[in-house]
Amino acid sequence: MSHTATRLATAAAMLALGAGTLAAQNAAAAAPPAAHADTACAACTDFYRFANQKWLDSTTIPAAYPSWGSFYELYERNQGVLRTILDAASANHAAAPGSTDAKLGAFYGTCMDSTAAETAGAAPIRPWLDRIAAASTPSQVQAVAASMRHDGMTALWSLGSTQDDKASTRVVASISQGGLGLPDRDYYLKTDSASVALRKDYVDHVSRVFQLLGETPAAAGAHAARVLAIETAMAGAQMTRVQQRDPNAIYHKLSMAELRALAPNVEWATWMRELRVPAVDSVIVRQPEFVRVAGGLLRTVPVADWKAYLRWHAADEAAPYLSKAWVNENFRFNSKLNGAKELLPRWKRCLESTDGSLGELLGQAYVQRTFTPEAKARALNIVRNLQAALHDRLGALSWMSDSTKRQAIGKLDAFMQKIGYPDRWRDYSGLPVQRRAFVLNVLAAQRFERDRQISKIGQPVDRAEWGMSPPTVNAYYNPALNEIVFPAGILQQPFFDPAADDATNYGGMGAVIGHEMTHGFDDEGRQYDAQGNLRDWWTAEDARLYNAQAERIRSQFAGYTAVDTLHLNGQLTSGENIADLGGLTIAYAALQKSMEGKPHEVINGYTPEQRFFLSWAHIWREQSRPEYARYLVTVDPHSPGRWRVNGPLANMPEFAQAFQCKAGDPMVRADADRVRIW
Ligand SMILES: [Zn+2]
């Protein structure tokens, strides 16, 4: 159901939610309002609104989008480049078989072929439906479920590979909770009227999908109710997103004997065989209780109900790539989750699918057109300046002991930086892309990716690999590799502009880089060492002082609302909020350093310090539909843009000073309440 699809390790901390799967339209002028007499007052009351007033008042969310803002606007520009590449590739009928053009052209071209999709209807997924229909025993149900997982479809749990958190040079087999059709366990378990209504809509949607498969309304309705019952039972055994933020709580290395004892009804040999897992003596089980309960359901739930569950997930996975009836029903329900008013144009959907499946093939052509070696050098320069600023600040911290400081600085010095695009591109030669029903190309790509992930088990860790494609407007820190990663897609305006002044770039890309660096030391990232091992390197007293500050961040953000009276989840968002505050603090220090001995030029009536904060406010401007805002509060570890601006700035004396805000102003936290970690 294409929610928060990410190929990153579970613990990797991104800059924004799924911004790489977004898109955008014309960029409204980013220029700040001209300075005038009551500027300071307005800036000190609600800085987000002060900086973005004109944009907020003049921007409406395009009908096909759940939300709109700087990330979407930039991704829209990137899409223009990608479309040119893909149009040329699909028009190049002379491309050599297996060449980049042939692969991109066939993938995108078969997606764009709406006539073929209409003609085929659901026929392309008939082999999956037939296999499900033929299953008559619990063993056969499991074999089909496991083979569906191999094709990237939802079925019970996710069996794959992961870097061993406690032996970071090794890749091991892992099992994670899964199996749901709705975006989160909360959607099944909450009892407020909106949640109850949405579950009713979900059952209705599943029922309509069964009817598209030819079932009578009565049978379809009954089957849909069984699907909800199975998924609700699984949801009740899932860990919450907040619980999963504790890396030790999701690290359980089980021997195969222990795994069999945990879930004796599961035929693990079948799962391992269908997913091509090599012989292993242990598996990391992220959520043992989930595996125990879901495994038990294999015994207690009738085969007929499991078949309905698998039929639903096979159809749901394929729906976005089939004929109009399927695409429209899929959109109709998803719009209840995100508020979008119309379907994205076909080319945008096809472009996103191509980026998702062949990201590093498309990415090669993209960086050739957009990302010069000079741009890479300039970005790297800012990264180094930020690293130096954080180094200085760590050394000068008054609350941290020397022994913890030494370890923190060692970790910072060991950061790996990835800028723009991979040094070595992924090899897609083993992935067949053909002129056939598009959904078959999508499933082949998912199978190819699953095989690639599984084949890492027992192999040394590939530290050069990327978790985002080059055109992605996003960035991440991965604690297991202790690396910060910035795709070419985000190293552009308004985040980074070689023609702009330093203050604007440091408040944009600089703070983004600082944000990713701080993730290495946020409440989750600080639990990993320089080599990416989950190992406690803090003294008890330093950890206590850190946690006291983190707790204040949690309670500050829990006080903010996202929509109506719905509050942010202070615990879910704490890592990102700490990263925003730290990133801004470090970037501000780096800006000061870069301006040493230079004139502090005033531009458009604003000092460099003021432009720094305006730049940060501009990149986070956004408008979201209420449905989407509610969805994000449940699933997104990031706070809404308004609070990513006002939340950290209210803690920063640097901000109050830049705009001459006074004690008692809404944008100035009282000393007793103020948080400063780095
Ligand atoms: Zn982040």
Residues whose N, C-alpha, C, O or C-beta is under 5 A from the ligand:
A	BS01	ZN	A13 M14 L15 E576 A579
